[in-house]
């Protein structure tokens, strides 16, 4: 599926986690000297791995993730309820949001990439650690950032912020995050909070 048959490759079986998995490393230069085009390689390799698992009757990654999220449905709902309550107080900064979530025993952990840009958030509660978007899709980083940005002046966002204050310092947003916020603005997915509720989502 990946068309890497003419490339040197090596695989390693890892049993260091609850699920046994394999890491495969392939040379980008083929045995005849051609360079492998690696555009969208993450998505393509994910689809290829999924198809191999399907063909071999193995449990697929998405199935494992979905099963885990179903098992954590109660915890996810608790975190969502706390999030809704905190956003209902209209925090004017991410630091204020993080502080108020902490008061309810939810630890909000910013995800920073190698370029020192904010990519999103994880939520830690009662020993469970989840991506914010795994808790609920309306809690994804782009929607949370857009909501807090609007709370400062109660007007609709006109464009995605490029940076913001987080943990008492200025951080840049990843291009992926700003793109998602921009798309939500165009689609009208970001609402202004008026009297009640968090006012976000479709």
N, C-alpha and C positions, 0 to 999 in steps of 0.2 A: 504493500500500500504506500509506503514512503519512498519506494523506488531507490533503495539504498543497497540493493543486492551487489553492486559493483564497488562497494566501499568497505574498507577495513572497519571492523566493529568488534567490541568486546562487551560481555554482559556480566553483571554481578548479582547474585541473589542476596538480599538483605533480610535478616530476621530480627532486626533490632527494634521493631515496633510490633504492635499487636497483630498487624497484618503482614504476611510475607509478601515481598515485592521485589521487582527486578529493575536494576539500573542498566541501561544500554548506552554505550558511548560509541559514536560513529565518526569516522574521519570525513570532513567536508570535501576533501580532495579524493576523487575516485581513483581506482587502480590505473585508469588511462589518462589521468590528469585533469579531468573536468571538475569545476567548482560547483558544489551542490547549492542550489538556490534555497535559502532558509527563510524566506518570507512566510509569515504566519506559521512558523514551525511549531510553536507551542500548541496551537489549535489543531494543526494537522496530526501531530504526534498523539494528542489526546484522543482524537477520533480513531486513529489507527489502533491504539492500545485498547480502546473500547470495543472495536470490531474483533480484535484477536480474542479478547476475553469472552465475547459473545460466541465466537466460533468454537472456543474450547469449553464452553459451558461453565466458565468461571464467574464469580461474583464481580460485577463491574463497580468501579470507583463511585459513580453517581448513585448506584443502588446502596452502597455502604453509607454514603453521606446522607442520603434521604432517610435511611433506616435510623441513623443516629439522631437526625433532627426530629423524627417522629417520637423517638424514645425520650427526647428532651422537650417535648411539647409544653409540659407544665412549667418548666423553668423558663423557657422562651417567652411564655405568656406573662410570667411574673416580671421579667426584665422589660417587656413591652409596656406593661402597665406602669412601671416606675418611670420609664422613658416618657410616656404620655403625660404623666403627672408633672414631671420636671419641665417638659417643654411647655406645658400649660401655664407655668410661671413666667414664661417669656424671657429666658436667659439672654443677656445681651452680648455674651461672648462664649466661646467654647470653654474657656477656663471656668466660667460660672456654671455652665452645663455640667462639666466634669466634676466640679466641687459638689453640686447638688445631687448628682447621681451617686457620688461617694457617700453622701449622708444617708442614702438608702442602701448602702452596702454593695453597690454596683461599681466596679472599678473599670473606668473607660480608658483603654490603652490605645494611643495613637499608633498607627502603622506607618513607619518612615522607611522609604526605599533607600537604595545605595547612593542616590543623588541627593539625599537629605531632603526629599520632598514628601509631603503628606499624601498617603494613598488611601487612607480610610481609618476605621477604628475597630477594635475588638472589645467585647464586653466580658468581664469576669465576674461571676456571681455564684456563690455557694460552691466554689471549687470547679465550676464549669467555665470554659473559655471558648467563646464563639465569635466569629465575625459578626459585626453589627447587622449586616445584611442577612445573615443566617438566622438571627433572632426574628427579624421581620424585614421584608424588602423596603418598607417605608422608613427603616432606620439606617439605610445605607449612608455612607459618608457624604455623598453629594447632596442628599436631601437634608441631612442634619446641618451641614455647613450653610446651605441656602437658607434654612429656617432661622438659624442664629444670626446670619448676616442681615436678614430682613427685620429681625426683632429690634435692631438698633434704631430704625426710623419708621417702621410699620408701612413701608411702601414696597411694591413689588420690585424684585431684582431686575435690573435692565441687562446686566452682563455678569458673567461668572467672576468671582474674586480670584486674583492671581496669588495672593498671599493673605495670611491672617495671623492674629496673635494666638499663640498656643503655648501653655506652660511658661508664660512670661517672656516669650521670645517670638520673633517673626519667623514664620515658616512658609515656604513656597508650596503651592498645591501641585500635585502631579498633573501632567497634561491630560491623563485619562480622567481624573477627577473634574478638572475644569470643563472638559468636553461633555461629560455627563450632566453637569450643572447647566451648561449652555443649552443642551438638548431639552432638559426639563423646562427651562425658561421658554424656549420656542414652543413646546407642546402645551404650555400653560399648566404644567404639573405642580408648580410651586404656588401655594396659596398664601395670602396674608392672614395671619392670626388676628382675629378681632376680639371677641369676648370670651370664647371658650375653645377648648380643644387645641390640638397641635397644628391643624390647618395644613397638613402636608399630605401628599399622595395624589392619586388620580381620582 
